[in-house]
Amino acid sequence: MIFETERLVLKPIVESDLNTLHRIFTDSYVRRYLCDGEIWSLQKVEEMLAENKKLFAQKQFGMWFIETKSDREIIGFVGLWYFFEEAQPQLVYALLPKALKKGYATEASTKILDYGFDELGFNYLVASCDRPNIESQKVAERLGMSKVEERIMNGNPILFFRIDK
């Protein structure tokens, strides 16, 4: 289940990718917004990869690495993942700092939204981000998502965005 866009290749993350995914999750920029500053252990990322394998096998979605076509470098990930005990998965992405502000998040997320609507049959998709994460809010807006809710979760204000098919 490999997808391509104009500049990117999206490849499902597999168990042998443990160290690469762990490196992304422990990057200070990614940690700040995606992990509430927490440094995730190798074991926690390993558990996430086991869940990713299960999701792809059972539901045909999970997380994909974002790789540039130009130099075949992994710059982050994108996918559909369950958060906050929601009924269906949310759009999620993370980019390493050197890949920011180049449109990669929008390009990769658009591909996953299309897949969610066209292949998986979702009627809507949601994404959330910390209120201070202005860049993710801009991505949601570029994707055509609308802010629908704000919740305080674990003491942090979380914004929720939605797009309908």
Buried (B, 14 or more C-beta within 10 A) or exposed (E): EEBEBEBBBBBBBBEEBBEBBBEBBBBEBBBEBBBEEEEBEEEBBBEBBEBBBEBBEEEEBBBBBBBBEEEEEBBBBBBBBBEEEEEBBBBBBBBBEEBBEEBBBBBBBBBBBEBBBEEBEBEEBBBBBBEEBEBBBEBBEBBEBEEEEEEEEEEEEBBBBBBEE
